[in-house]
Every structure is written in structure tokens, then in C-alpha cells.
Amino acid sequence: MPRPADVPADARRIHRGGSTYYVRGEQRAVLSDAYHWFLRMSWPLALLVIAGLFLTINLAFGLAYLTAGGVAGARPGSFLDALSFSIQTMATIGYGVMNPVGAGANVLMIAESIVGIVFSALATGLVFAKFSRATTRVAFSRVAVIGPHDGVRTLMFRIANQRSNAIVEATVHVVATMTTTTQEGSLFFRSHDLRLVRDRHVGMTRGWMVMHVIDETSPLHGLDAAGLAAREVELSIALTGIDETSTQTVHTRHHYDTPDLLIDHRFVDTLRPLADGSMFVDLTQFHHAVPVTTSASVSAPVG
């Protein structure tokens, strides 16, 4: 996607929630945010970062040992031996084949020992913090639908807990953001908290159909597909609760863009009663939605 001509070259492009933003003048603190950045990254990437830092530090000290000399048992001019000695020093392996000789090599050895202690402590702490951090495995339906429910026009989407335990006191919060123009002609992104039919779940073990009735008080009232697109309606969802196993607070977020909002659709049923009285649960239909029949009537809520 090419950068628009009227966007400054130093503006940073951000893709978030299906939208593209160009930000200029932000103050970023890379080192200060490194801890949070590490916790958010995937395990393979986190382990790769630790291994990369370990190798980078040893490469730097290996070059220093090669330049300073004074490593007994190392072949003259061998960077591989200098690197091997650096790794042995930092990891406190000590095979006994190579050892520092002279002031320069001993100073480097002391400095690397201190760096190694700090690096090991930081790496251990980061791995433990990441490992002990409670996470969720919650699935959101790929689309949200607007259609009839009990004769009332309703916004609906599905949430499912993909773990075998429960999320206790689960709470969901839905915010609709849409573009408006103020009386002064300024573009403004207005956020509306959507009132839900049920925003709490005592113990979320299976699925949850989150519903918002589109009545006269709803910010979505009177908007068809063209209206949703014109207002650039987006839904932001936040789910919080307590993990039953770890008793830690867990949370997750999801986002629906305008193309994800299907008008006059309903979700395919995932439950089907069987002849023997048992129930058949078809989770392959979790994300599927179909158009409602033309005969389906939608009325305004009574009262």
C-alpha cells in the first residue's frame, strides 16, 4: 500500500483493527517498553531474542579477547577460540583448556562475568514472568450479525472458551466507534458504549452469544449496510474474568470492522437435539452465518 502524497515521510504507518493510521510526533520509549514488548511476543520469538542477545554479547567479547590477546590455550589469531572462551566465561563452563593471562584479558573476564550474571538474572526473570502469566484461549466469531432475535433487530456475535476450565465472573464490554463531523466541520471519532442484553457470565465454560438490542436508544439505530460503511462503524470488544485454575485475572480483546458486520444475517445453530434425548454440538458451525429469510419480521421492542 503506497503512502499518500500528503503524508509526511517521517510519519509511522500503523495497521490496527483493519484500519491504517499515519502517526507523526509520537514519543516512543523502546528500552522502557522492552519488558512489555517481551511479554507480548510469542514464545519462539522470545527464545530467539534471548539467544540472539546471548550470541551478540559473546561475539562482542570474543572480538575484544581477539584484539587484546592474553588467552592461554587459544590458537593465535583464532576468532573461534576467542568466541569459545567468551562463551565458557559467560556460561561459567570452565573446561580448563583456556584461561586469561595478563591484565587486559583479566579485565575483560571480570567485565564479562558481571555482564553474564546480570544477563542470566534478567533472562530467568523474563522467562518466569512470561511463563507464569495467565492467558486465555477465547474464540470470537469471525463476523458479527445484525438480524432478528425474538422479533427484535439485534446485534449478535459469539464468544467461546476453548479451554476445559471456566472463566469465572466473565464480563464483556462492547464499544461502537463511528465517524462523525462536528458543527465546526472537524472529523471526530465518537465512541458509544453498547448496552448488552447480558454483559456478565458467572462461569464461562462454553459459548456465549453476546447481544445488543438495536432500539431507538441504540447508536446503530436506523443504519443499514450503506450507513454503517458511511459512518465507518467499528466494534471493539473487551472480555475480562478470573481463570478458574490459576485464580488470576485474564482478559482478551477483539475487533470487528465494518465489512465484518453482516446485515440481515443469523448464526447457524451449533446445537441439535438427537433422537435419544442427547445433544449434538457442531463447533464447525461456530463462525457460519446465513441470510435471514425475507419473511422474517423485525419489530421494535415493546416498552
Backbone bond lengths (Angstrom), bond angles and torsions (degrees), N, CA, C in turn:
res aa  C-N    CA-C-N  psi(-1)  N-CA   C-N-CA  omega(-1)  CA-C   N-CA-C  phi
1 M - - - 1.467 - - 1.525 109.28 -
2 P 1.344 118.34 114.78 1.465 120.44 -177.91 1.526 111.54 -69.15
3 R 1.323 115.25 150.91 1.456 121.24 178.67 1.529 109.44 -75.96
4 P 1.354 118.21 132.09 1.470 120.01 177.69 1.520 111.55 -57.76
5 A 1.327 115.85 148.95 1.461 120.80 -175.02 1.523 112.46 -65.42
6 D 1.338 118.08 -29.40 1.460 120.31 -176.83 1.525 113.26 -89.12
7 V 1.331 117.99 8.10 1.464 121.88 178.49 1.524 108.62 -96.70
8 P 1.344 119.02 128.59 1.469 120.68 179.80 1.524 111.62 -59.90
9 A 1.325 115.26 150.81 1.464 120.34 -176.26 1.524 112.26 -67.49
10 D 1.357 118.13 -25.81 1.458 120.29 -178.05 1.525 112.94 -88.53
11 A 1.327 118.00 4.76 1.464 120.88 178.52 1.526 109.77 -77.73
12 R 1.330 116.26 137.30 1.461 121.44 -179.25 1.522 109.93 -90.05
13 R 1.333 115.72 133.14 1.460 120.69 179.75 1.522 109.38 -90.22
14 I 1.335 116.14 131.37 1.459 122.53 -178.73 1.515 108.45 -126.28
15 H 1.318 116.52 128.77 1.460 122.21 172.96 1.524 107.19 -103.25
16 R 1.313 117.01 117.86 1.456 120.60 -177.59 1.521 109.24 -146.02
17 G 1.336 114.78 125.17 1.457 119.29 176.58 1.508 113.89 60.39
18 G 1.325 116.95 31.85 1.452 120.11 179.35 1.514 114.40 83.04
19 S 1.328 117.96 -2.88 1.460 122.09 179.74 1.525 109.57 -111.34
20 T 1.323 115.45 157.43 1.457 121.92 179.88 1.522 109.00 -114.93
21 Y 1.333 115.83 130.11 1.452 121.95 179.16 1.525 108.76 -124.57
22 Y 1.330 115.29 145.90 1.456 122.02 173.72 1.525 107.11 -115.28
23 V 1.326 116.40 119.71 1.461 121.89 -173.77 1.520 108.77 -117.02
24 R 1.324 114.56 132.38 1.460 120.75 178.49 1.521 109.02 -130.31
25 G 1.327 116.24 140.34 1.459 120.87 175.55 1.515 114.45 87.03
26 E 1.334 118.69 8.95 1.460 120.26 179.27 1.523 110.05 -75.20
27 Q 1.321 115.88 150.64 1.453 121.98 178.24 1.525 108.29 -105.59
28 R 1.320 115.80 107.01 1.455 121.32 -178.22 1.525 109.94 -102.66
29 A 1.331 115.94 137.12 1.462 122.51 178.40 1.523 107.93 -116.71
30 V 1.332 115.29 89.44 1.462 120.14 -173.73 1.518 111.17 -64.18
31 L 1.339 117.41 -48.14 1.457 120.35 -177.86 1.522 111.54 -68.18
32 S 1.323 117.51 -39.35 1.461 120.42 -179.60 1.521 111.90 -67.23
33 D 1.324 117.00 -30.09 1.462 121.09 -179.02 1.521 112.81 -96.64
34 A 1.340 117.74 7.20 1.465 120.48 -176.34 1.521 111.80 -62.25
35 Y 1.333 117.47 -36.82 1.470 120.91 -179.50 1.522 110.72 -62.93
36 H 1.324 117.48 -48.48 1.465 120.95 179.10 1.528 110.90 -66.47
37 W 1.316 116.79 -36.29 1.462 120.61 177.19 1.523 110.44 -62.52
38 F 1.340 117.01 -40.70 1.462 121.04 179.92 1.525 110.86 -66.04
39 L 1.327 118.08 -42.00 1.459 120.67 -178.60 1.524 111.89 -66.19
40 R 1.334 117.39 -28.97 1.467 120.29 -177.65 1.523 112.88 -81.94
41 M 1.315 118.16 -23.45 1.459 119.61 -174.94 1.524 111.21 -75.03
42 S 1.321 115.75 162.44 1.460 121.62 -179.79 1.526 110.17 -71.43
43 W 1.338 115.72 161.29 1.461 120.09 -179.90 1.529 112.29 -61.41
44 P 1.323 120.33 -46.82 1.470 118.51 178.45 1.520 113.06 -57.47
45 L 1.336 116.60 -41.93 1.460 119.42 179.65 1.524 110.80 -68.21
46 A 1.343 117.70 -38.85 1.463 120.91 179.55 1.525 111.19 -62.65
47 L 1.329 117.03 -45.33 1.464 120.23 178.25 1.526 111.31 -66.02
48 L 1.328 116.22 -34.65 1.465 119.92 177.24 1.525 110.85 -66.30
49 V 1.332 117.57 -38.37 1.465 121.31 177.95 1.524 110.61 -64.15
50 I 1.345 117.05 -44.82 1.466 120.22 179.09 1.526 110.62 -62.20
51 A 1.334 116.53 -45.75 1.463 119.98 178.98 1.523 111.21 -63.38
52 G 1.338 116.79 -38.83 1.457 120.40 178.99 1.520 112.39 -64.95
53 L 1.338 117.03 -42.09 1.463 120.14 177.54 1.525 111.32 -65.47
54 F 1.336 116.19 -41.20 1.465 120.25 178.37 1.528 110.60 -60.08
55 L 1.323 115.97 -45.33 1.462 120.06 -179.40 1.525 111.24 -67.88
56 T 1.339 117.15 -39.25 1.465 120.48 -179.89 1.521 111.35 -63.32
57 I 1.336 116.73 -44.50 1.469 120.45 179.12 1.524 110.84 -61.49
58 N 1.325 115.76 -43.38 1.463 118.88 -178.85 1.525 112.06 -70.21
59 L 1.317 117.57 -33.66 1.462 119.69 174.99 1.525 110.75 -62.58
60 A 1.349 116.17 -41.60 1.463 120.00 179.71 1.527 110.90 -64.45
61 F 1.331 117.09 -46.30 1.465 119.20 179.41 1.524 111.40 -70.12
62 G 1.340 117.11 -32.53 1.457 119.29 176.03 1.514 111.70 -61.32
63 L 1.332 116.88 -42.97 1.468 120.32 176.07 1.522 110.98 -63.76
64 A 1.348 115.92 -38.07 1.467 119.18 179.21 1.527 110.97 -65.20
65 Y 1.337 117.42 -43.30 1.468 120.29 177.14 1.529 111.32 -63.28
66 L 1.334 116.25 -39.77 1.461 120.26 179.94 1.520 110.88 -64.39
67 T 1.329 116.75 -37.76 1.465 121.04 -179.81 1.524 111.56 -73.95
68 A 1.342 115.75 -44.57 1.468 119.54 -176.61 1.517 112.70 -76.81
69 G 1.328 116.83 -29.76 1.458 120.11 -176.40 1.522 110.68 72.45
70 G 1.333 115.86 -166.55 1.455 119.96 176.58 1.509 114.76 83.99
71 V 1.320 118.25 22.74 1.462 121.56 176.45 1.518 107.49 -106.00
72 A 1.323 115.59 103.88 1.462 120.41 -179.11 1.519 109.95 -69.64
73 G 1.321 116.35 136.63 1.453 121.43 179.94 1.508 113.42 93.99
74 A 1.340 117.86 -10.19 1.466 121.65 178.78 1.519 109.69 -91.57
75 R 1.298 116.13 144.36 1.456 120.52 177.18 1.530 109.98 -69.46
76 P 1.301 118.44 136.27 1.473 120.73 -178.64 1.534 111.52 -58.74
77 G 1.337 115.59 129.97 1.458 121.20 178.04 1.514 114.88 73.67
78 S 1.330 118.88 9.69 1.471 121.81 -178.76 1.531 109.95 -91.04
79 F 1.327 115.36 109.83 1.466 118.78 176.83 1.527 111.02 -68.90
80 L 1.329 117.36 -32.68 1.459 120.38 179.36 1.524 111.09 -62.03
81 D 1.336 117.06 -40.87 1.464 119.90 177.48 1.526 110.91 -67.38
82 A 1.334 116.48 -39.97 1.468 119.69 178.36 1.526 110.79 -64.05
83 L 1.330 116.69 -40.83 1.462 120.29 177.56 1.527 110.72 -66.03
84 S 1.332 116.78 -41.51 1.458 120.53 178.63 1.524 111.16 -62.09
85 F 1.331 117.20 -40.92 1.464 120.49 177.98 1.528 110.93 -65.29
86 S 1.331 116.46 -38.36 1.465 120.16 177.97 1.526 110.96 -62.40
87 I 1.325 117.08 -44.87 1.467 120.67 179.96 1.527 110.49 -64.96
88 Q 1.336 117.25 -41.04 1.462 120.13 178.38 1.523 111.31 -63.23
89 T 1.329 116.19 -38.00 1.462 119.88 179.53 1.522 111.07 -68.86
90 M 1.325 117.36 -47.37 1.460 120.83 -176.71 1.524 111.72 -68.22
91 A 1.332 116.52 -36.54 1.460 120.18 -178.82 1.522 112.32 -90.36
92 T 1.331 117.71 3.51 1.473 123.93 -178.91 1.522 111.51 50.81
93 I 1.348 115.58 44.31 1.465 119.77 179.39 1.521 109.43 -79.86
94 G 1.330 117.03 -58.24 1.452 121.28 175.29 1.511 114.84 63.19
95 Y 1.332 117.17 70.91 1.462 120.39 177.69 1.532 112.16 -73.24
96 G 1.312 117.24 -19.44 1.454 120.42 178.36 1.506 114.84 91.37
97 V 1.331 117.11 1.00 1.464 119.90 -179.46 1.518 110.88 -82.97
98 M 1.338 117.63 -41.30 1.463 122.67 -178.43 1.520 109.45 -116.81
99 N 1.325 116.27 146.34 1.457 121.50 178.10 1.523 109.02 -153.37
100 P 1.353 117.27 152.91 1.466 119.93 -177.66 1.525 111.35 -75.07
101 V 1.330 114.31 142.06 1.459 121.52 177.30 1.526 107.64 -133.49
102 G 1.314 117.39 128.03 1.451 120.50 179.47 1.519 111.70 98.81
103 A 1.344 114.31 163.57 1.465 120.42 -175.27 1.524 112.28 -65.37
104 G 1.342 117.09 -44.34 1.461 119.67 -176.36 1.514 112.95 -61.66
105 A 1.321 116.97 -47.92 1.463 120.50 -179.19 1.519 111.51 -66.01
106 N 1.338 117.62 -36.69 1.460 120.32 179.56 1.526 111.93 -69.35
107 V 1.329 116.77 -37.61 1.472 119.47 175.92 1.525 110.37 -62.88
108 L 1.334 116.58 -43.73 1.463 119.81 177.32 1.522 111.34 -62.96
109 M 1.332 117.26 -39.06 1.456 121.02 179.41 1.525 111.40 -63.27
110 I 1.330 116.54 -42.44 1.466 120.33 178.58 1.528 110.46 -64.79
111 A 1.339 115.99 -44.66 1.472 119.77 179.60 1.523 111.13 -62.18
112 E 1.331 116.53 -42.99 1.467 118.76 -179.32 1.522 111.49 -68.64
113 S 1.320 117.94 -33.59 1.461 120.24 177.52 1.523 110.78 -62.44
114 I 1.334 116.47 -41.86 1.466 120.20 178.17 1.525 110.48 -65.39
115 V 1.342 115.95 -45.42 1.468 119.78 178.02 1.522 110.57 -60.79
116 G 1.338 117.15 -40.33 1.457 120.51 -179.93 1.513 112.79 -64.11
117 I 1.344 117.36 -40.32 1.465 120.55 178.35 1.523 110.55 -63.28
118 V 1.342 116.02 -45.93 1.467 119.98 -179.89 1.525 110.89 -64.83
119 F 1.336 117.13 -43.78 1.465 120.42 -179.19 1.529 111.05 -63.43
120 S 1.328 117.50 -43.10 1.468 120.24 179.60 1.522 111.09 -62.82
121 A 1.341 116.56 -41.09 1.463 119.83 179.35 1.524 111.27 -65.19
122 L 1.336 116.39 -44.56 1.461 119.88 179.84 1.524 111.34 -65.01
123 A 1.332 117.49 -44.54 1.461 120.53 -179.44 1.521 111.08 -63.36
124 T 1.340 117.11 -41.95 1.467 120.37 178.62 1.524 110.91 -63.45
125 G 1.334 116.32 -44.48 1.462 119.74 179.79 1.512 112.91 -63.74
126 L 1.339 116.86 -42.03 1.459 120.32 179.90 1.523 111.58 -65.63
127 V 1.329 116.95 -42.80 1.466 120.13 179.50 1.522 110.34 -64.69
128 F 1.340 117.57 -42.29 1.464 119.99 179.16 1.523 111.12 -65.20
129 A 1.344 116.80 -42.81 1.465 119.79 179.44 1.519 111.22 -62.41
130 K 1.321 116.58 -39.32 1.461 120.06 179.47 1.527 110.80 -71.17
131 F 1.341 116.91 -38.96 1.460 121.12 -178.20 1.525 111.48 -68.82
132 S 1.340 117.54 -37.80 1.463 121.25 -175.99 1.522 112.96 -84.75
133 R 1.303 117.32 -4.66 1.464 121.06 -178.02 1.525 110.09 -76.17
134 A 1.336 115.98 122.22 1.462 120.72 -179.55 1.522 110.07 -71.83
135 T 1.309 116.04 136.05 1.459 122.06 179.47 1.524 109.60 -129.00
136 T 1.306 115.44 165.90 1.459 120.88 179.45 1.524 110.06 -113.17
137 R 1.331 114.08 157.15 1.463 120.98 168.99 1.524 106.15 -125.59
138 V 1.313 114.05 79.13 1.463 121.55 -177.24 1.518 108.46 -111.82
139 A 1.317 115.53 130.94 1.467 121.36 178.55 1.520 109.52 -102.23
140 F 1.317 116.09 133.80 1.461 122.86 172.20 1.524 108.04 -107.47
141 S 1.314 116.04 142.12 1.460 118.66 175.58 1.520 109.38 -60.05
142 R 1.327 115.63 145.39 1.466 119.57 -176.35 1.523 112.08 -65.43
143 V 1.316 117.04 -23.85 1.465 121.39 -179.04 1.523 108.98 -130.58
144 A 1.312 115.19 159.53 1.460 122.94 168.22 1.523 107.36 -113.88
145 V 1.316 116.66 143.57 1.461 120.40 -175.43 1.522 109.88 -116.01
146 I 1.317 114.84 151.01 1.462 122.75 171.87 1.518 106.66 -122.39
147 G 1.312 115.24 115.29 1.459 120.09 -176.08 1.514 110.80 -165.66
148 P 1.319 116.85 -175.75 1.467 120.32 -177.37 1.520 112.06 -75.76
149 H 1.322 115.03 139.02 1.459 122.29 171.43 1.523 107.52 -142.41
150 D 1.329 115.91 114.50 1.466 121.18 -173.03 1.528 110.90 55.24
151 G 1.326 115.92 38.14 1.451 120.51 177.09 1.509 115.24 77.87
152 V 1.320 118.23 7.21 1.466 121.98 -177.66 1.530 108.79 -121.57
153 R 1.314 116.52 137.37 1.465 120.79 178.31 1.527 108.62 -67.62
154 T 1.323 116.35 125.60 1.463 120.91 -170.21 1.525 110.20 -140.85
155 L 1.323 115.04 139.74 1.460 121.75 170.43 1.522 107.97 -88.04
156 M 1.340 117.20 131.49 1.463 121.17 -176.18 1.527 110.57 -140.18
157 F 1.320 114.93 144.58 1.466 121.42 167.81 1.524 108.06 -150.41
158 R 1.327 115.18 161.06 1.460 120.98 -174.29 1.530 111.77 -106.76
159 I 1.333 114.68 145.20 1.459 122.65 172.54 1.523 107.24 -129.57
160 A 1.329 117.17 140.99 1.465 120.98 178.65 1.520 109.77 -139.48
161 N 1.330 115.78 136.75 1.461 122.09 174.18 1.521 108.24 -85.01
162 Q 1.326 117.53 118.31 1.456 122.14 -175.55 1.524 113.37 -90.38
163 R 1.331 117.35 1.21 1.453 120.64 175.56 1.524 109.58 -100.91
164 S 1.354 115.41 162.74 1.464 120.31 -177.00 1.519 112.65 -81.04
165 N 1.342 117.72 -10.28 1.458 119.34 177.78 1.519 109.73 -93.97
166 A 1.325 116.41 -171.35 1.467 121.18 -176.83 1.524 110.40 -114.77
167 I 1.322 115.17 151.66 1.462 122.21 169.11 1.523 106.32 -100.01
168 V 1.325 116.28 107.14 1.458 122.24 -173.85 1.526 109.73 -80.53
169 E 1.337 115.17 142.05 1.465 121.72 179.34 1.527 111.31 51.82
170 A 1.319 115.42 47.01 1.463 120.19 178.46 1.527 110.01 -68.75
171 T 1.307 115.73 135.06 1.464 122.18 -180.00 1.521 108.59 -129.73
172 V 1.323 116.14 132.74 1.455 120.96 179.17 1.522 109.11 -116.69
173 H 1.309 115.79 140.68 1.467 123.15 -179.09 1.520 107.56 -130.55
174 V 1.319 116.98 127.40 1.460 122.19 -176.71 1.527 108.90 -120.63
175 V 1.324 115.83 130.19 1.462 122.27 178.66 1.520 108.47 -124.07
176 A 1.324 115.99 129.27 1.464 122.04 175.47 1.524 108.61 -100.71
177 T 1.321 116.17 124.61 1.460 122.07 178.66 1.518 108.77 -111.74
178 M 1.320 115.87 130.58 1.463 119.99 -179.45 1.521 110.14 -141.65
179 T 1.309 114.82 154.27 1.455 121.54 -177.78 1.524 110.19 -83.49
180 T 1.312 116.01 130.64 1.460 121.68 175.42 1.530 108.85 -132.91
181 T 1.312 115.13 163.16 1.458 121.60 176.80 1.520 108.46 -118.52
182 T 1.322 116.68 124.63 1.454 120.69 -178.76 1.528 110.74 -72.88
183 Q 1.328 116.22 171.47 1.459 120.86 178.58 1.523 111.63 -63.67
184 E 1.339 115.81 -23.20 1.462 119.35 178.25 1.521 112.14 -85.12
185 G 1.334 117.09 -1.18 1.456 120.91 178.99 1.515 114.55 87.02
186 S 1.336 117.36 11.82 1.462 120.85 -179.89 1.523 110.15 -88.34
187 L 1.329 115.38 142.75 1.461 120.98 176.57 1.521 108.97 -77.19
188 F 1.332 116.14 131.36 1.460 120.55 -174.95 1.518 109.34 -138.71
189 F 1.333 115.67 132.71 1.461 121.00 176.43 1.528 107.93 -96.25
190 R 1.318 115.08 107.07 1.458 120.27 -176.03 1.529 109.85 -97.26
191 S 1.327 115.95 133.75 1.462 121.97 180.00 1.521 110.05 -107.70
192 H 1.323 115.38 138.21 1.463 122.15 -179.74 1.522 109.14 -126.97
193 D 1.321 116.88 128.23 1.457 120.97 172.56 1.524 108.67 -76.59
194 L 1.326 116.17 124.20 1.460 120.55 -178.97 1.524 109.91 -88.07
195 R 1.321 115.64 130.19 1.462 121.11 177.07 1.524 108.67 -78.85
196 L 1.305 116.90 122.94 1.453 122.10 -174.58 1.522 111.10 -99.55
197 V 1.322 114.96 152.85 1.462 119.91 175.01 1.523 109.66 -61.51
198 R 1.322 117.02 -41.08 1.468 122.10 175.79 1.518 107.91 -148.36
199 D 1.324 116.03 119.80 1.463 120.14 -177.43 1.522 112.95 -108.58
200 R 1.348 118.06 3.94 1.459 121.69 179.63 1.518 110.26 -130.64
201 H 1.328 114.66 148.20 1.462 121.38 176.58 1.529 106.95 -135.16
202 V 1.332 116.74 122.65 1.462 120.65 -176.08 1.524 111.18 -59.98
203 G 1.313 116.67 -47.03 1.462 121.21 178.73 1.513 109.55 -147.52
204 M 1.321 116.85 100.03 1.461 121.32 -176.18 1.524 109.30 -82.47
205 T 1.325 116.53 102.73 1.459 122.01 178.72 1.517 111.90 -108.95
206 R 1.324 117.72 -26.31 1.462 120.92 -176.86 1.523 109.70 -123.94
207 G 1.331 114.68 -127.72 1.453 119.46 -177.69 1.519 112.39 -96.89
208 W 1.317 114.87 166.25 1.462 122.38 -179.58 1.517 107.23 -148.75
209 M 1.323 115.44 120.92 1.456 120.90 174.50 1.522 107.63 -93.70
210 V 1.317 116.46 108.31 1.461 121.79 179.53 1.521 107.92 -86.39
211 M 1.347 116.38 129.28 1.463 120.75 -173.87 1.526 111.17 -131.03
212 H 1.311 114.50 141.98 1.465 123.05 173.89 1.518 108.08 -129.94
213 V 1.327 116.80 119.66 1.462 121.88 -179.83 1.525 109.47 -76.03
214 I 1.333 115.74 125.89 1.463 120.92 -179.81 1.526 108.25 -91.76
215 D 1.326 115.61 87.38 1.460 120.95 177.08 1.526 108.87 -107.80
216 E 1.337 116.17 -164.65 1.462 119.98 -176.67 1.526 112.61 -65.89
217 T 1.320 117.29 -22.10 1.463 120.38 -179.74 1.522 112.94 -89.28
218 S 1.316 117.72 -6.39 1.463 121.17 -177.23 1.524 110.67 -80.77
219 P 1.327 118.58 139.05 1.472 120.33 175.85 1.519 112.66 -66.90
220 L 1.338 117.87 -13.90 1.462 121.65 178.42 1.517 112.29 -92.88
221 H 1.313 117.20 0.89 1.459 120.79 -176.67 1.533 110.68 -64.51
222 G 1.329 116.10 130.84 1.456 121.79 176.34 1.512 114.98 82.45
223 L 1.321 118.24 3.93 1.463 120.72 -179.19 1.524 110.15 -96.95
224 D 1.336 115.87 122.66 1.459 120.08 172.32 1.527 108.39 -95.26
225 A 1.323 117.56 -167.03 1.461 120.70 -178.43 1.526 111.35 -60.57
226 A 1.336 116.81 -41.88 1.462 120.10 179.20 1.526 110.86 -66.58
227 G 1.335 116.31 -38.75 1.456 120.01 178.80 1.515 112.73 -66.06
228 L 1.333 116.34 -39.62 1.461 119.75 176.71 1.522 111.18 -62.63
229 A 1.344 116.19 -41.57 1.459 120.15 179.95 1.527 111.20 -68.26
230 A 1.335 116.90 -40.16 1.458 120.44 -178.89 1.527 111.44 -66.21
231 R 1.335 116.27 -36.12 1.467 120.31 179.95 1.526 112.29 -87.70
232 E 1.339 116.51 -3.31 1.473 121.54 -179.54 1.527 111.21 52.41
233 V 1.318 115.03 52.32 1.462 121.09 -176.01 1.528 110.04 -70.49
234 E 1.316 116.01 131.42 1.457 122.97 175.59 1.522 108.63 -131.88
235 L 1.321 115.92 145.82 1.461 121.92 177.95 1.521 109.27 -112.66
236 S 1.320 116.14 130.55 1.461 122.21 174.86 1.519 108.27 -116.08
237 I 1.338 116.17 127.61 1.458 121.56 -175.83 1.512 109.40 -119.53
238 A 1.329 116.29 135.28 1.460 122.38 174.86 1.520 108.40 -125.91
239 L 1.328 115.81 128.20 1.465 122.26 178.54 1.519 108.40 -118.79
240 T 1.325 116.90 126.04 1.459 122.13 177.77 1.522 109.17 -128.59
241 G 1.307 116.16 154.80 1.455 121.54 178.72 1.516 110.22 -178.19
242 I 1.327 116.13 -171.82 1.460 122.87 -179.26 1.517 108.36 -116.09
243 D 1.324 116.09 124.98 1.456 120.21 177.39 1.523 109.49 -68.33
244 E 1.330 116.47 125.28 1.459 121.54 -175.09 1.524 112.05 -63.21
245 T 1.316 118.12 -31.55 1.460 121.72 -175.85 1.521 112.05 -82.26
246 S 1.328 116.90 -49.84 1.463 120.71 -176.05 1.520 113.16 -92.40
247 T 1.340 117.86 -12.09 1.472 125.06 -175.83 1.522 111.50 57.49
248 Q 1.314 117.65 23.54 1.454 122.15 175.43 1.526 110.14 -98.18
249 T 1.324 115.07 151.30 1.458 119.91 176.68 1.528 109.69 -72.40
250 V 1.317 115.39 130.80 1.461 121.10 178.68 1.525 108.43 -121.95
251 H 1.303 115.31 156.33 1.462 119.58 -179.90 1.516 109.17 -154.85
252 T 1.304 115.34 157.93 1.453 121.73 175.87 1.517 108.31 -153.94
253 R 1.325 115.81 160.01 1.462 121.23 -179.51 1.517 109.86 -130.18
254 H 1.326 113.90 158.70 1.457 120.00 175.10 1.521 108.06 -149.11
255 H 1.327 114.58 164.71 1.461 120.24 -174.69 1.520 109.20 -144.15
256 Y 1.322 115.65 134.71 1.464 121.75 173.89 1.521 108.58 -118.28
257 D 1.331 116.28 124.04 1.460 121.22 173.43 1.525 109.70 -86.70
258 T 1.312 115.59 172.71 1.466 119.97 -179.01 1.527 112.61 -55.91
259 P 1.346 120.77 -43.79 1.473 119.16 178.68 1.525 113.65 -63.58
260 D 1.339 117.58 -17.68 1.461 120.66 179.69 1.523 112.52 -83.63
261 L 1.320 117.82 -5.93 1.464 122.11 -179.19 1.525 108.63 -97.35
262 L 1.314 116.79 109.79 1.463 122.23 -177.00 1.522 109.89 -96.36
263 I 1.330 115.37 120.62 1.461 121.42 -179.83 1.525 109.58 -84.11
264 D 1.346 115.54 141.56 1.471 122.55 178.01 1.529 111.25 54.48
265 H 1.314 114.97 49.19 1.459 122.40 175.09 1.527 109.16 -128.31
266 R 1.310 115.03 163.92 1.461 121.92 172.02 1.523 108.36 -140.39
267 F 1.331 115.19 157.21 1.454 119.73 178.16 1.524 110.38 -79.25
268 V 1.326 114.74 146.49 1.458 120.57 175.03 1.523 108.27 -72.61
269 D 1.331 116.67 138.21 1.460 121.02 -179.52 1.526 110.69 -63.60
270 T 1.319 115.64 137.21 1.465 120.96 175.64 1.523 111.95 -100.27
271 L 1.335 118.29 -11.70 1.464 122.72 179.60 1.520 109.99 -108.23
272 R 1.328 115.25 136.61 1.465 120.20 177.43 1.527 109.20 -142.73
273 P 1.341 117.19 122.39 1.469 119.19 179.13 1.525 110.89 -71.62
274 L 1.329 115.71 141.61 1.455 122.07 178.19 1.522 110.49 -101.27
275 A 1.329 115.75 167.63 1.463 121.01 -174.78 1.521 112.39 -63.10
276 D 1.334 118.04 -30.60 1.466 120.19 -178.09 1.517 113.04 -85.97
277 G 1.327 116.86 7.12 1.454 121.02 178.45 1.512 114.53 93.31
278 S 1.322 118.31 -9.25 1.459 121.07 177.52 1.527 110.01 -80.93
279 M 1.319 115.79 171.63 1.458 121.61 -177.79 1.524 109.98 -115.29
280 F 1.323 114.55 140.95 1.462 121.80 176.21 1.520 108.16 -106.39
281 V 1.327 116.43 122.73 1.463 122.36 -179.41 1.526 108.25 -106.37
282 D 1.322 116.16 116.88 1.465 122.11 -178.08 1.529 108.84 -109.32
283 L 1.329 115.49 92.22 1.459 119.89 -177.63 1.518 113.05 -74.14
284 T 1.326 117.42 -9.44 1.465 119.28 175.87 1.525 111.50 -68.23
285 Q 1.340 116.89 -16.27 1.461 121.10 179.60 1.530 112.40 -96.18
286 F 1.338 116.63 8.57 1.461 120.33 -173.66 1.526 112.00 -58.93
287 H 1.316 117.84 -40.11 1.467 121.46 -175.49 1.527 113.06 -94.79
288 H 1.309 118.64 -4.78 1.459 121.10 -170.73 1.531 111.47 -84.84
289 A 1.321 114.98 136.75 1.462 122.29 175.83 1.516 108.58 -133.08
290 V 1.325 115.99 146.93 1.462 121.71 -179.14 1.522 108.76 -128.42
291 P 1.332 117.45 153.22 1.471 119.76 176.73 1.523 110.62 -63.70
292 V 1.324 115.74 146.03 1.457 120.26 176.39 1.523 108.51 -77.86
293 T 1.312 116.88 154.25 1.460 121.24 179.12 1.517 109.78 -69.23
294 T 1.305 114.65 152.68 1.467 119.62 -178.29 1.512 111.90 -65.72
295 S 1.333 117.13 -19.37 1.460 119.95 -178.79 1.510 112.73 -84.44
296 A 1.360 116.23 -7.95 1.456 118.84 -178.78 1.516 109.51 -68.20
297 S 1.311 116.21 127.90 1.461 121.16 -177.73 1.509 109.67 -99.04
298 V 1.323 115.16 141.75 1.447 121.91 178.09 1.512 107.65 -125.61
299 S 1.306 116.10 120.33 1.458 120.56 -177.97 1.509 109.62 -117.03
300 A 1.306 114.92 165.83 1.453 119.81 176.03 1.517 108.86 -76.00
301 P 1.332 118.03 147.29 1.451 119.90 -179.71 1.521 111.43 -63.95
302 V 1.313 115.00 144.57 1.459 120.71 -179.53 1.517 108.64 -84.27
303 G 1.327 116.25 134.97 1.461 120.75 179.27 1.488 111.26 79.88
